[in-house]
Amino acid sequence: MSMNPNEPEIPDCPKFLTGEARTEWRRVTKELHALGLIGRVDRMMLSSYCESWAIWREACEAIKRDGVTVV
């Protein structure tokens, strides 16, 4: 599958993504690029996914550390 030559191969990672979200951005964009399934239009959805992933990971770590009871 060939990509549109007018689109960047991998969108720039948004500056607001940090830590785990930025790590996931690098991982998932590399995989999507290898499959020819990424373009500029994907930036918003990918950033939402990566931020959600980071929050989920943080929540899982908090549950492991503190248990499931929330006060």
N, CA, C and O atoms as a GROMACS GRO file, in nm:
protein
  284
    1MET      N    1   0.084  -0.116   0.000
    1MET     CA    2   0.000   0.000   0.000
    1MET      C    3   0.089   0.123   0.000
    1MET      O    4   0.176   0.135   0.086
    2SER      N    5   0.069   0.215  -0.094
    2SER     CA    6   0.152   0.336  -0.095
    2SER      C    7   0.076   0.450  -0.029
    2SER      O    8  -0.047   0.458  -0.038
    3MET      N    9   0.151   0.537   0.036
    3MET     CA   10   0.092   0.650   0.104
    3MET      C   11   0.090   0.770   0.011
    3MET      O   12   0.164   0.775  -0.086
    4ASN      N   13   0.005   0.867   0.042
    4ASN     CA   14  -0.002   0.992  -0.030
    4ASN      C   15   0.132   1.065  -0.010
    4ASN      O   16   0.169   1.092   0.105
    5PRO      N   17   0.203   1.099  -0.116
    5PRO     CA   18   0.333   1.164  -0.101
    5PRO      C   19   0.324   1.304  -0.042
    5PRO      O   20   0.426   1.360   0.000
    6ASN      N   21   0.204   1.364  -0.036
    6ASN     CA   22   0.186   1.497   0.021
    6ASN      C   23   0.168   1.495   0.172
    6ASN      O   24   0.165   1.600   0.235
    7GLU      N   25   0.156   1.378   0.231
    7GLU     CA   26   0.139   1.367   0.375
    7GLU      C   27   0.269   1.322   0.440
    7GLU      O   28   0.345   1.245   0.382
    8PRO      N   29   0.295   1.372   0.562
    8PRO     CA   30   0.413   1.324   0.632
    8PRO      C   31   0.397   1.176   0.666
    8PRO      O   32   0.286   1.128   0.686
    9GLU      N   33   0.507   1.106   0.672
    9GLU     CA   34   0.499   0.963   0.702
    9GLU      C   35   0.447   0.939   0.842
    9GLU      O   36   0.360   0.855   0.863
   10ILE      N   37   0.500   1.014   0.939
   10ILE     CA   38   0.455   1.002   1.077
   10ILE      C   39   0.427   1.142   1.129
   10ILE      O   40   0.516   1.228   1.121
   11PRO      N   41   0.307   1.168   1.181
   11PRO     CA   42   0.279   1.302   1.234
   11PRO      C   43   0.372   1.333   1.352
   11PRO      O   44   0.416   1.243   1.422
   12ASP      N   45   0.400   1.460   1.372
   12ASP     CA   46   0.480   1.502   1.486
   12ASP      C   47   0.405   1.470   1.616
   12ASP      O   48   0.283   1.486   1.624
   13CYS      N   49   0.479   1.426   1.714
   13CYS     CA   50   0.421   1.398   1.845
   13CYS      C   51   0.383   1.531   1.910
   13CYS      O   52   0.465   1.623   1.914
   14PRO      N   53   0.259   1.543   1.959
   14PRO     CA   54   0.219   1.668   2.026
   14PRO      C   55   0.308   1.696   2.147
   14PRO      O   56   0.347   1.605   2.220
   15LYS      N   57   0.340   1.823   2.168
   15LYS     CA   58   0.429   1.862   2.277
   15LYS      C   59   0.368   1.831   2.414
   15LYS      O   60   0.442   1.812   2.511
   16PHE      N   61   0.235   1.826   2.423
   16PHE     CA   62   0.173   1.802   2.553
   16PHE      C   63   0.183   1.656   2.599
   16PHE      O   64   0.159   1.627   2.716
   17LEU      N   65   0.218   1.566   2.510
   17LEU     CA   66   0.236   1.427   2.552
   17LEU      C   67   0.372   1.413   2.619
   17LEU      O   68   0.474   1.459   2.567
   18THR      N   69   0.372   1.350   2.735
   18THR     CA   70   0.496   1.330   2.810
   18THR      C   71   0.502   1.187   2.861
   18THR      O   72   0.402   1.114   2.858
   19GLY      N   73   0.618   1.149   2.906
   19GLY     CA   74   0.636   1.021   2.974
   19GLY      C   75   0.581   0.902   2.897
   19GLY      O   76   0.616   0.879   2.781
   20GLU      N   77   0.495   0.826   2.964
   20GLU     CA   78   0.438   0.704   2.908
   20GLU      C   79   0.360   0.730   2.779
   20GLU      O   80   0.363   0.648   2.687
   21ALA      N   81   0.290   0.843   2.772
   21ALA     CA   82   0.212   0.876   2.652
   21ALA      C   83   0.305   0.897   2.532
   21ALA      O   84   0.275   0.851   2.422
   22ARG      N   85   0.416   0.964   2.553
   22ARG     CA   86   0.513   0.988   2.445
   22ARG      C   87   0.579   0.857   2.402
   22ARG      O   88   0.603   0.835   2.284
   23THR      N   89   0.607   0.770   2.498
   23THR     CA   90   0.664   0.639   2.468
   23THR      C   91   0.568   0.558   2.383
   23THR      O   92   0.609   0.495   2.286
   24GLU      N   93   0.440   0.560   2.419
   24GLU     CA   94   0.339   0.486   2.342
   24GLU      C   95   0.324   0.546   2.203
   24GLU      O   96   0.305   0.472   2.106
   25TRP      N   97   0.332   0.680   2.191
   25TRP     CA   98   0.326   0.746   2.060
   25TRP      C   99   0.434   0.690   1.968
   25TRP      O  100   0.406   0.654   1.854
   26ARG      N  101   0.556   0.684   2.018
   26ARG     CA  102   0.667   0.633   1.936
   26ARG      C  103   0.643   0.488   1.896
   26ARG      O  104   0.669   0.450   1.782
   27ARG      N  105   0.594   0.407   1.989
   27ARG     CA  106   0.571   0.266   1.960
   27ARG      C  107   0.462   0.247   1.855
   27ARG      O  108   0.483   0.177   1.755
   28VAL      N  109   0.347   0.310   1.876
   28VAL     CA  110   0.233   0.286   1.788
   28VAL      C  111   0.252   0.349   1.650
   28VAL      O  112   0.212   0.291   1.550
   29THR      N  113   0.314   0.467   1.643
   29THR     CA  114   0.335   0.529   1.512
   29THR      C  115   0.434   0.448   1.429
   29THR      O  116   0.421   0.440   1.307
   30LYS      N  117   0.534   0.390   1.495
   30LYS     CA  118   0.629   0.304   1.422
   30LYS      C  119   0.557   0.183   1.362
   30LYS      O  120   0.580   0.147   1.247
   31GLU      N  121   0.470   0.121   1.441
   31GLU     CA  122   0.394   0.005   1.393
   31GLU      C  123   0.300   0.043   1.279
   31GLU      O  124   0.294  -0.027   1.177
   32LEU      N  125   0.226   0.152   1.295
   32LEU     CA  126   0.132   0.195   1.191
   32LEU      C  127   0.206   0.236   1.062
   32LEU      O  128   0.159   0.208   0.952
   33HIS      N  129   0.320   0.300   1.078
   33HIS     CA  130   0.399   0.339   0.961
   33HIS      C  131   0.444   0.215   0.884
   33HIS      O  132   0.438   0.212   0.761
   34ALA      N  133   0.489   0.113   0.956
   34ALA     CA  134   0.534  -0.011   0.891
   34ALA      C  135   0.422  -0.076   0.810
   34ALA      O  136   0.448  -0.142   0.710
   35LEU      N  137   0.299  -0.056   0.855
   35LEU     CA  138   0.183  -0.112   0.785
   35LEU      C  139   0.126  -0.017   0.679
   35LEU      O  140   0.034  -0.053   0.606
   36GLY      N  141   0.181   0.105   0.671
   36GLY     CA  142   0.130   0.205   0.577
   36GLY      C  143  -0.005   0.260   0.617
   36GLY      O  144  -0.085   0.297   0.532
   37LEU      N  145  -0.031   0.264   0.747
   37LEU     CA  146  -0.163   0.302   0.796
   37LEU      C  147  -0.163   0.429   0.881
   37LEU      O  148  -0.239   0.439   0.978
   38ILE      N  149  -0.079   0.524   0.847
   38ILE     CA  150  -0.073   0.647   0.928
   38ILE      C  151  -0.062   0.768   0.838
   38ILE      O  152   0.000   0.763   0.732
   39GLY      N  153  -0.122   0.877   0.883
   39GLY     CA  154  -0.113   1.003   0.810
   39GLY      C  155  -0.142   1.119   0.903
   39GLY      O  156  -0.169   1.100   1.022
   40ARG      N  157  -0.135   1.238   0.850
   40ARG     CA  158  -0.154   1.360   0.927
   40ARG      C  159  -0.288   1.363   1.000
   40ARG      O  160  -0.296   1.411   1.113
   41VAL      N  161  -0.391   1.312   0.938
   41VAL     CA  162  -0.524   1.314   0.996
   41VAL      C  163  -0.534   1.230   1.124
   41VAL      O  164  -0.628   1.248   1.202
   42ASP      N  165  -0.442   1.141   1.146
   42ASP     CA  166  -0.445   1.051   1.262
   42ASP      C  167  -0.391   1.114   1.390
   42ASP      O  168  -0.403   1.055   1.497
   43ARG      N  169  -0.332   1.230   1.382
   43ARG     CA  170  -0.263   1.290   1.496
   43ARG      C  171  -0.354   1.306   1.618
   43ARG      O  172  -0.314   1.269   1.729
   44MET      N  173  -0.473   1.361   1.601
   44MET     CA  174  -0.563   1.386   1.714
   44MET      C  175  -0.606   1.255   1.781
   44MET      O  176  -0.600   1.244   1.903
   45MET      N  177  -0.647   1.158   1.702
   45MET     CA  178  -0.692   1.032   1.759
   45MET      C  179  -0.576   0.958   1.827
   45MET      O  180  -0.594   0.899   1.934
   46LEU      N  181  -0.459   0.961   1.766
   46LEU     CA  182  -0.344   0.896   1.827
   46LEU      C  183  -0.304   0.963   1.958
   46LEU      O  184  -0.270   0.895   2.054
   47SER      N  185  -0.308   1.095   1.962
   47SER     CA  186  -0.272   1.163   2.086
   47SER      C  187  -0.373   1.132   2.196
   47SER      O  188  -0.334   1.115   2.312
   48SER      N  189  -0.501   1.124   2.161
   48SER     CA  190  -0.604   1.086   2.260
   48SER      C  191  -0.580   0.945   2.311
   48SER      O  192  -0.588   0.919   2.431
   49TYR      N  193  -0.551   0.854   2.220
   49TYR     CA  194  -0.522   0.716   2.259
   49TYR      C  195  -0.401   0.709   2.352
   49TYR      O  196  -0.406   0.645   2.456
   50CYS      N  197  -0.292   0.777   2.313
   50CYS     CA  198  -0.168   0.769   2.391
   50CYS      C  199  -0.186   0.828   2.530
   50CYS      O  200  -0.134   0.773   2.628
   51GLU      N  201  -0.258   0.939   2.540
   51GLU     CA  202  -0.283   1.000   2.672
   51GLU      C  203  -0.370   0.907   2.756
   51GLU      O  204  -0.346   0.891   2.876
   52SER      N  205  -0.471   0.846   2.696
   52SER     CA  206  -0.556   0.751   2.767
   52SER      C  207  -0.476   0.630   2.814
   52SER      O  208  -0.496   0.581   2.925
   53TRP      N  209  -0.387   0.582   2.731
   53TRP     CA  210  -0.300   0.470   2.767
   53TRP      C  211  -0.217   0.505   2.890
   53TRP      O  212  -0.208   0.426   2.984
   54ALA      N  213  -0.158   0.624   2.890
   54ALA     CA  214  -0.073   0.666   3.002
   54ALA      C  215  -0.155   0.677   3.131
   54ALA      O  216  -0.108   0.635   3.237
   55ILE      N  217  -0.275   0.732   3.123
   55ILE     CA  218  -0.362   0.743   3.241
   55ILE      C  219  -0.400   0.605   3.291
   55ILE      O  220  -0.399   0.580   3.412
   56TRP      N  221  -0.434   0.515   3.201
   56TRP     CA  222  -0.471   0.379   3.238
   56TRP      C  223  -0.355   0.308   3.308
   56TRP      O  224  -0.374   0.242   3.409
   57ARG      N  225  -0.235   0.324   3.253
   57ARG     CA  226  -0.116   0.262   3.314
   57ARG      C  227  -0.093   0.317   3.455
   57ARG      O  228  -0.063   0.242   3.548
   58GLU      N  229  -0.107   0.448   3.470
   58GLU     CA  230  -0.090   0.511   3.601
   58GLU      C  231  -0.194   0.458   3.700
   58GLU      O  232  -0.162   0.431   3.816
   59ALA      N  233  -0.319   0.444   3.654
   59ALA     CA  234  -0.424   0.391   3.741
   59ALA      C  235  -0.395   0.247   3.781
   59ALA      O  236  -0.416   0.210   3.897
   60CYS      N  237  -0.348   0.166   3.689
   60CYS     CA  238  -0.314   0.027   3.721
   60CYS      C  239  -0.203   0.020   3.825
   60CYS      O  240  -0.209  -0.062   3.917
   61GLU      N  241  -0.103   0.105   3.811
   61GLU     CA  242   0.006   0.107   3.909
   61GLU      C  243  -0.045   0.151   4.046
   61GLU      O  244  -0.002   0.096   4.148
   62ALA      N  245  -0.136   0.249   4.050
   62ALA     CA  246  -0.192   0.295   4.177
   62ALA      C  247  -0.274   0.184   4.243
   62ALA      O  248  -0.269   0.168   4.365
   63ILE      N  249  -0.348   0.107   4.164
   63ILE     CA  250  -0.426  -0.004   4.219
   63ILE      C  251  -0.334  -0.112   4.274
   63ILE      O  252  -0.360  -0.166   4.381
   64LYS      N  253  -0.228  -0.143   4.203
   64LYS     CA  254  -0.131  -0.241   4.252
   64LYS      C  255  -0.068  -0.196   4.383
   64LYS      O  256  -0.048  -0.275   4.475
   65ARG      N  257  -0.038  -0.067   4.390
   65ARG     CA  258   0.030  -0.011   4.507
   65ARG      C  259  -0.064   0.008   4.625
   65ARG      O  260  -0.029  -0.024   4.738
   66ASP      N  261  -0.186   0.061   4.599
   66ASP     CA  262  -0.275   0.105   4.707
   66ASP      C  263  -0.401   0.021   4.724
   66ASP      O  264  -0.474   0.038   4.821
   67GLY      N  265  -0.426  -0.071   4.629
   67GLY     CA  266  -0.550  -0.148   4.634
   67GLY      C  267  -0.661  -0.076   4.560
   67GLY      O  268  -0.641   0.032   4.505
   68VAL      N  269  -0.779  -0.137   4.558
   68VAL     CA  270  -0.890  -0.083   4.479
   68VAL      C  271  -0.983   0.008   4.557
   68VAL      O  272  -1.075   0.064   4.498
   69THR      N  273  -0.965   0.024   4.685
   69THR     CA  274  -1.054   0.108   4.765
   69THR      C  275  -1.021   0.255   4.742
   69THR      O  276  -0.905   0.296   4.752
   70VAL      N  277  -1.123   0.333   4.712
   70VAL     CA  278  -1.108   0.476   4.692
   70VAL      C  279  -1.187   0.547   4.800
   70VAL      O  280  -1.304   0.518   4.821
   71VAL      N  281  -1.122   0.639   4.868
   71VAL     CA  282  -1.187   0.712   4.978
   71VAL      C  283  -1.232   0.848   4.928
   71VAL      O  284  -1.289   0.926   5.004
   0.00000   0.00000   0.00000
